[in-house]
Amino acid sequence: MAKQNLNRIKAVLAEKNTSSKDLASHLGKTESTVSRWCTNEVQPSIETLFEISKFLKVDIRELLVSTEF
């Protein structure tokens, strides 16, 4: 099964000129965990996604790929 892009964490980090290292430090997660989220290898929990949205000061919906076609 092909990997689906479900989140936009990497894109939003770039838009906000913030590093994944800064995000990892803020959340108390490893850099490799954040990297796996950024590559859509794994997905963060809803609670973690909420914390990411607060850190990046964006609506949580901006972190997800739209399902509208």
RONU-302539 format. One record per residue (C-alpha): residue number from 1; z, y negated, x negated; residue in one letter. Coordinates in steps of 0.25 Angstrom, whole numbers, plus 2048, in hexadecimal, padded with zeros to 3 digits. Each point is the difference from the previous one (the first is absolute). Example, Ala and Ser with C-alpha at 12.3 -4.5 7.8 and 13.67 -1.06 7.14 Angstrom:
REM residues 2
num	Z	Y	X	residuo
1	81F	812	7CF	A $
2	7FE	7F2	7FA	S $
***
This chain:
REM residues 69
num	Z	Y	X	residuo
1	800	800	800	M $
2	7FC	7F2	7FA	A $
3	80B	7F6	7FE	K $
4	800	7F5	80A	Q $
5	803	7F2	7FD	N $
6	80B	7FD	80A	L $
7	807	7F4	7FA	N $
8	7FC	7F3	7F9	R $
9	80C	7FF	7F7	I $
10	7F8	7FF	7F3	K $
11	7F7	7F5	806	A $
12	80B	7F8	806	V $
13	807	800	7F2	L $
14	7F4	7FB	7FA	A $
15	7FE	7F5	80B	E $
16	80F	7FC	7FD	K $
17	7FE	800	7F1	N $
18	80C	80A	7FF	T $
19	801	80C	7F8	S $
20	803	80E	804	S $
21	80B	800	7F6	K $
22	806	7F4	807	D $
23	800	808	80D	L $
24	806	80C	7FA	A $
25	80B	7F8	7FA	S $
26	803	7F9	80D	H $
27	800	80D	808	L $
28	808	808	7F5	G $
29	7F4	80A	800	K $
30	7F9	805	7F4	T $
31	7F3	7FA	7FB	E $
32	7F9	80D	802	S $
33	804	801	80F	T $
34	7FA	7F2	802	V $
35	7F4	804	7F9	S $
36	7FE	80C	809	R $
37	802	7F7	80C	W $
38	7F5	7F7	7FA	C $
39	7F6	80B	7FE	T $
40	803	806	80E	N $
41	804	80D	7FA	E $
42	80D	7FF	809	V $
43	805	7F7	80A	Q $
44	80D	7F8	801	P $
45	809	802	80B	S $
46	800	7F5	80C	I $
47	80D	7FB	7FB	E $
48	7FB	7FE	7F2	T $
49	7F3	7FA	805	L $
50	809	7F6	807	F $
51	807	7FD	7F3	E $
52	7F3	7FE	7F9	I $
53	7FB	7F6	80B	S $
54	80D	7F8	7FE	K $
55	7FF	800	7F1	F $
56	7F1	7FC	801	L $
57	803	7F6	80C	K $
58	7F5	806	808	V $
59	7FF	806	80E	D $
60	802	80F	7FF	I $
61	7F2	802	807	R $
62	7F9	7FA	7F3	E $
63	805	80C	7F8	L $
64	7F9	80A	809	L $
65	7F1	803	801	V $
66	7FB	7FC	80E	S $
67	7FC	80B	809	T $
68	7F6	7F7	808	E $
69	7F2	803	7FE	F $
***
